[in-house]
Amino acid sequence: MLLLQVDTALIIEKVILISVILMGSLGIAMYATWGERKVAAVMQDRLGPDRAGPFGLLQPLADGLKLFFKEEIIPDRSTRFIFILGPCLAMLTALMTSAVVPWGPDYTTATGHVVSFQVADINIGMLFVFGVVSLGVYGVMLGGWASNNKFSLLSSIRAASQAISYELALGISLIALLMLTGTLSLREIVAQQHGFWNDGYFSWNFFKQPVGFIIFLTCAFAELNRAPFDLPECESELNMGYHQEYSSMKLGFYLFAEYINMFVSSAIIVTLFFGGYNFPFMDKVAAGAGPMLFTIICILVLLTKVVCMILFFMFIRWTVPRFRYDQLMKLGWRSLIPLALINMLVTGVLILWVFKK
Amino acid sequence: MAIYDILFWVLSAIAVGCALGVILSRNPVNSVMFLIITFFAISGHYVLMNAQFLAIVNVIVYAGAIMVLFLFVIMLMNLNADVEPQKGQLVQLAGVISGGVFFLVILAAIKSAKPELMDKTSTNIGLISDLGKVLFTKYVLPFEISSVLFLSAMIGAVVIGKKEETKPLTHNGEEE
């Protein structure tokens, strides 16, 4: 079978790429926790963490060490295996999506060897993302159920119904995008958004699918359990949420998985709607700079966009108050799904009637 | 043994083993977990047949949506091994008979199938563009009819789930 005949050089290359991406997402997620506290501090006119290292930059390390050294408690009446499995699944699904994101353009070495900055270019990249998102709820559900605590159970039921409700609108908004791009491969979607201006219009999908983007973004907030949709960890109603019985690094995994999810979904949003690693006047830059420099610039551009997206997530969290649960469900079922359906129909009509593709 | 065969046998072993685990484990949550692993193994088989679209749809629909709902129900009912309801003799007998009939049908289908028809190296039918073309040209009528079936199932669920028409209660519990 052709698919499985791979050479050793490719495997080594991919292993290096995967390790770099894993370490990178962990590092960025770590500093996202610091960033979140700093953003909150700035928005609330406070200083934020400033004791560990300059500007409190060592704070994430201190937090991590603290979690590692805490006593680990597994509740007596819990389902032990599933209790341990929960945070592992949360972490696993958080990290899996980064496999299909194209982090940079192909780089051709002097010997003619092409290095791809994407772990796997599968022709169903967009669906893969959707599949992993739909699995993401298991970590929360199983953890909450296995804790044998009624608040945890309520919280995990909330998380599951929220995820299922918002997945629908998310999927429909992706269909509109799919009709526009004609492909599911994230690599091709990025390639179609080359540069910034093409054929008299912006080439980024954000300008072609603004409604789809808003729906996707709202659903991303809900899927990530981020404020204003962080109902599963609503302290005032559920004490702490699905991770109430967790302690030590298992709690850390749950908290950390949220930040990794935020990083990876920012990367997905940037890839789908903001042109990935493309930037204005990239052809001129490519002609001026060497291929190595150009690749590095592209990766840096992507990371900059991702950081902007993460900052946006944080601004929303510290600006908008939390929804009530019935408001959340009403927004999902009565506003976002009809809006996504109308957006899909309008997109289809425009493609067939106006652009006659 | 080629890597294809190794993967095939490993995936098959996982699929059959976990399928047995579904029916043999006493705890319903464990059964659900085994079933999820079975779906993943079957998705692996689809990938081996170069049907990436089917593989991911299998994960999205079964592992991602249906099993979440299963787990949801089991969690809400809080079923455990010690409170598992015992079925009556008649129900057990009916289960054995219907299961046996289903097994016979499957056996007959497998016996009449011709495995050599499937060329595992060159088939592209599972890729999304080919699948879409086949669905909207050759099988367009069955495809549309099945969508009507889903619509009717959805309406049926809404009708069953609708609240019964009773007089609304006032705040102190008296009928208006």
HADDOCK unambig.tbl for C-alpha pairs under 7 A between the chains (distance, minus, plus):
assign (segid A and resid 1 and name CA) (segid B and resid 4 and name CA) 6.59 0.50 0.50
assign (segid A and resid 1 and name CA) (segid B and resid 121 and name CA) 5.60 0.50 0.50
assign (segid A and resid 124 and name CA) (segid B and resid 53 and name CA) 6.51 0.50 0.50
assign (segid A and resid 127 and name CA) (segid B and resid 56 and name CA) 6.75 0.50 0.50
assign (segid A and resid 128 and name CA) (segid B and resid 56 and name CA) 6.37 0.50 0.50
assign (segid A and resid 131 and name CA) (segid B and resid 56 and name CA) 6.55 0.50 0.50
assign (segid A and resid 131 and name CA) (segid B and resid 59 and name CA) 6.28 0.50 0.50
assign (segid A and resid 131 and name CA) (segid B and resid 60 and name CA) 4.72 0.50 0.50
assign (segid A and resid 131 and name CA) (segid B and resid 64 and name CA) 6.78 0.50 0.50
assign (segid A and resid 134 and name CA) (segid B and resid 60 and name CA) 6.40 0.50 0.50
assign (segid A and resid 134 and name CA) (segid B and resid 64 and name CA) 4.75 0.50 0.50
assign (segid A and resid 134 and name CA) (segid B and resid 65 and name CA) 6.97 0.50 0.50
assign (segid A and resid 135 and name CA) (segid B and resid 64 and name CA) 5.08 0.50 0.50
assign (segid A and resid 145 and name CA) (segid B and resid 75 and name CA) 6.70 0.50 0.50
assign (segid A and resid 157 and name CA) (segid B and resid 72 and name CA) 6.89 0.50 0.50
